[in-house]
Amino acid sequence: MPEAHPLRAADESLPWLADLIPSRVDVTGRLDDRDAHALLLVTPQLGRKAALARQLGRGEAAGIDVVHAGVRRLLERGALPSLATLHVRCDPADTFAESVVAGISRACRGNEISVCATSGPAVGGLELVLHLVGAVIAPESRTPKAGDQLLALRSAGPVDGDIDLLRERSAALGLDLTSAVPGGDHVGDVLTAARRSHIDVVQQPLREQWPSAIAAVESSLVATAEALLPAGLGIAWELERWEPPSPFSHWFRTADERARAAQMSSCGAGMIICCDDQQSSAWQALCEAWNEPATPIARIVAR
């Protein structure tokens, strides 16, 4: 009979956390710097996306996003997530908090991440601390060089920092959060969609240790790409080939609009892959097989 985990007794105030706590959590060897990366995500109010998710009643989607934000950061360091610990503070009667944690649980299960949880004193609102650990299975990255291609993978929705900009753009087009967009979604649903998307696509080549540089797009597509570059290199953009997913396709119709959006926002790109020109077709074929098209959007050039 497995020994009960000692954290279980601390969570009687939030009984719905019990589903997250395994009977045992063995972390021996997981935290060695040579073999693992650890990420600490502190989200006191979960950002603006959570406020929108509460308004729309989409707490589970917000919880999935919390996990996937950490998973993306581990993937770009050549690590696959394996363990998570979650600490929650909220009003025990807050059903939104319960749905957020349900989303965290669902995302962890989907990515084969073991998870345990504790709760702290009751507070107004919702506070989370999520700690993810991933075992390194591939080189952290390689140095981009002239001639490399940049491939963009689509995101289901914008990151937190883009929401105000995109809601403003939506309002200018006469849309609100309940307006339909291409693909059968609504604006608000897309902003809190939290689909698995490109995470599976990137895991496969990491398992095979393909040499590439992978970066999660945070706030600006251009800034994320430029941060990859060593001195002496620049980027020749080819955004006319990029077709943003909905609702971005509705907001950024022309190449000029996409170029301006790429300076300020993710422009619908969730991750970018910097790969050798000879590997580009293999990456695109793999992404297509996983139903996650990869679009060449730029080439690395000497300044």
Buried (B, 14 or more C-beta within 10 A) or exposed (E): EEEEBEBBEBBEEBEBBEEBBEEEBEEEEBEEEEEBBBBEBEBEEBBBBBBBBBEBEBBBBBBBBBBBBBBBBBBBBBBBBBBBBBBBBBEEEBEBBBBBBBBBBBBBEBBEBBBBBBBBEEEEBBBBBBBBBBBBBBBEBBEBBEEBBBBBBBBBBBBBBBBEBBBEBBEEEEBEBEBEBEEEBBBBBBBBBBBBBBBBBBBEBBEEEBEBBBBBBBBBBBEBBEEBBEEEBBBEBBBEEBBBBBBBBBBBEEBEBBBBBBEBBBBBBBBBBBBBBEBBEEBBEBBEEBEBBBBBBBBBEEE
